[in-house]
């Protein structure tokens, strides 16, 4: 018996699939369970890239100090004015969920704004397709979309060998509910 169960109903991320539709941008105010704080020495340029390239919107701003950006619920970023930013991207990255149908467009939009900023899309062994983007402030951002899970695939066999098995259908919490 596993302690894990399907809990998609508490997430804004839709179940994976080629026709998955992303949720609308979330404009509500909530206590943020997690967020990224990214220093930038050019708030305007960074905000523009995050909005036009990565698909975020400006929730609010404190001019010259901070811009609060968001995509879906719980995908919050604070761009904070700083005198300096790292010269190179860090090894660490921050990942944001997408749906498969968004990845190519995001990659194209980011490449149009900064031609050498994008790596991917690429498939992972854990059944996602990822696009890595280096932003103007040298943050390493990964946009990740779950691929449909095929229980007969090599990825499923590899995960099962590690003790990771897929739950039943979405919403099926079984005895965990």
Secondary structure, DSSP 8 states (H G I E B T S, - for coil): --S----GGGSSS---STT-------------S--EEEEES-HHHHHHHHHHTT--EEEEEETTTEEEEESSTT-EEEEEE-S---SS--S--EEEEE-HHHHHHHHHHHHHHSTTSEEEEEE-TTSEEEEEEE-TT--EEEEEEE----TTSHHHHHHHHTT----SSTT--GGG-
